[in-house]
Amino acid sequence: MRRSLAAALLVLLPAAAHSQSLLLGPAAPAAPTPAPAPAPASPAPEWVPQGSAVLEVLDKVDAVSHDYTVPVGQSVTVESLTIAVQACQAHPPDRPADAAAYLTITDSHPDEPGFKGWMLAAEPWVAMLQSPVYDVRLLRCQP
């Protein structure tokens, strides 16, 4: 009896597998393994460090302005102002032209305002020296 049961199973199993494949359709081929994605390219830097800042200082009383090139890490004295440049950065060529400099501006006259922070060449009104006598503006950063 065991042999007849085993023989019946051997006959039925292939038939069952065949009927199941008819219901499900042909077996799908194995999906190819996708190739690993390439590593993303590093984005272009927003700002590139530069070696010096070109500043325009306007004396409002005398209506005279002068440009000064100040290396990063150094300062320049103009009349009663001392302007120290701590950093100067510019956009790379593939971005809209702009420059930013971190400046510390002090006035030797008592009670005159100073300035400490980032100044932008393209938008000087965002951060500027609030002085009744002087305007200081970043023109550009250069190597």
VENLINWO-V580536 format. One record per helix or strand of 3 or more residues. SS is the DSSP state (@ for helix, = for strand). FROM is the first residue (numbers start at 1). TO is the last residue. If there is no record, write none. Layout:
ss=SS from=FROM to=TO
ss=SS from=FROM to=TO
//
This chain:
ss=@ from=2 to=24
ss== from=52 to=59
ss== from=64 to=71
ss== from=75 to=78
ss== from=81 to=90
ss== from=99 to=107
ss== from=115 to=120
ss== from=134 to=142
//
